[in-house]
């Protein structure tokens, strides 16, 4: 099975996340996209008590697409979610000998060198880098990393805007979950 993983904080998951995942299904020939909500992202300040809610929101957002899955691999760890560890576990779990396909935004990819043992990711991951805002990737900064810039419409939806400004750029089910759980009030 050809898969692509989509790790992230998903605080909350929104329509741009879903459109990115659908885009790779339609344009790269993957059979599945596996969403991996982090428990505690190492590069962001996130309330760990929201981990369960972030996981539940991803489940709600993807439930109507049979080609989307959710993995609890980072959620179950209940610790910092290091990409290298997750990648190794996913490759073993799905018996993947080649590089693991990995969805990432330019904003996160620009910081790849600061990630835990990021040098080891060079041989393990093929990054599908989605444009975010007007971020520019200078190829000389990412020598040795296997990546490609995905040519698609930029979707400037922000989890921060949803949390802080109560925007509703998520699915109906996720919007209801946020409201009923009184998240981000």
Rosetta blueprint (number, residue, H / E / L):
1 X L
2 X L
3 X E
4 X E
5 X E
6 X E
7 X E
8 X E
9 X L
10 X L
11 X L
12 X L
13 X L
14 X L
15 X H
16 X H
17 X H
18 X H
19 X H
20 X H
21 X H
22 X H
23 X H
24 X H
25 X H
26 X H
27 X H
28 X H
29 X L
30 X L
31 X L
32 X E
33 X E
34 X E
35 X E
36 X E
37 X E
38 X L
39 X L
40 X E
41 X E
42 X L
43 X L
44 X L
45 X L
46 X L
47 X L
48 X H
49 X H
50 X H
51 X H
52 X H
53 X H
54 X H
55 X H
56 X H
57 X H
58 X H
59 X H
60 X H
61 X H
62 X H
63 X L
64 X L
65 X L
66 X L
67 X L
68 X E
69 X E
70 X E
71 X E
72 X L
73 X L
74 X L
75 X L
76 X L
77 X L
78 X L
79 X L
80 X E
81 X E
82 X L
83 X H
84 X H
85 X H
86 X H
87 X H
88 X H
89 X H
90 X H
91 X H
92 X H
93 X H
94 X L
95 X L
96 X L
97 X L
98 X L
99 X L
100 X E
101 X E
102 X E
103 X E
104 X E
105 X E
106 X H
107 X H
108 X H
109 X H
110 X L
111 X L
112 X H
113 X H
114 X H
115 X L
116 X L
117 X L
118 X H
119 X H
120 X H
121 X H
122 X H
123 X H
124 X L
125 X E
126 X E
127 X E
128 X E
129 X E
130 X E
131 X L
132 X L
133 X L
134 X L
135 X L
136 X L
137 X L
138 X L
139 X H
140 X H
141 X H
142 X H
143 X L
144 X L
145 X L
146 X E
147 X E
148 X E
149 X E
150 X E
151 X L
152 X L
153 X L
154 X L
155 X L
156 X L
157 X L
158 X L
159 X H
160 X H
161 X H
162 X H
163 X H
164 X H
165 X H
166 X L
167 X L
168 X L
169 X L
170 X L
171 X L
172 X H
173 X H
174 X H
175 X H
176 X H
177 X H
178 X H
179 X H
180 X H
181 X H
182 X L
183 X L
184 X L
185 X L
